[in-house]
Amino acid sequence: MKLLKTLGIGAASLVLATGLAFAAEGQKPARDVSFSFEGPFGKFDRGQLQRGYKVYKEVCASCHSMHYVSFRNLSDPGGPEFTAEQVKAVAATYTVQDGPNGDGEMFERPGLPFDRFPSPFPNREAAQAANGGAYPPDLSLLTKSRPGWYGTFNQLVNGIGGPEYVYSVLTGYQEPPAELAAEAPEGKSYNPYFAAGHWIGMPQPLTDDQVTYDDGTPATLDQMAKDVSAFMAWTAEPKMEQRKRTGFMVLIYLGILSLLLYLVKKKIWADAH
């Protein structure tokens, strides 16, 4: 028991030290944003996911891939829930590489619902060459791999803050403090929320009225950042609503089972007292 206690304390200290080390790099904690999918009973806002897809398609897709999402996923329950015809139309706006054909050659064709979102670049080197040496990360799982805040207890209670991180970065571009302005790397922008340091290779991607929402929602910078952050939260966890429903049913089942076991135990041992 003493050994286990020692190991537990050591592990906890290591986790806390790791969190402090990340924080010491100077990343500013993400802004606290309210999303509809937060909490044990939270759900994705279908309209917000559809708007978020539009922001991704018209702004983000020119540099960022989304390898783990297929076009047909856009019609899945719990997601944007596009119709089958809308999914076909979305897929057809993309060009994907297929083959080989009968002559052993690769060819290009319009996208189909079962295709995954294609990368805007043929390879990593081409992506870096087009972005000043920076490699635009794939957005499929970004909200699961980029924490918005640190601290073991904080993340246990509030999650890692991935969507908040994306929102904060998109809205966090600003002029650097005077003491840092002189050391600004060429082609970099100042963003205190960026996980890899204050200087980010991506210029500010969003500005007011950059897209036109089909539902008439004003396309402010704040609104677009929230919408695309929610969309990326869905791509990272498309079965979230199903998981929450299953978890709730499991808790009910365990509660009933615990009550039955308690009553059985009382019945069996009733004569022993």
Beta strands, then each sheet from edge to edge (+ up, - down):
strand 1: 95-98
strand 2: 107-110
strand 3: 189-190
strand 4: 199-200
sheet 1: 1+ 2-
sheet 2: 3+ 4-
end
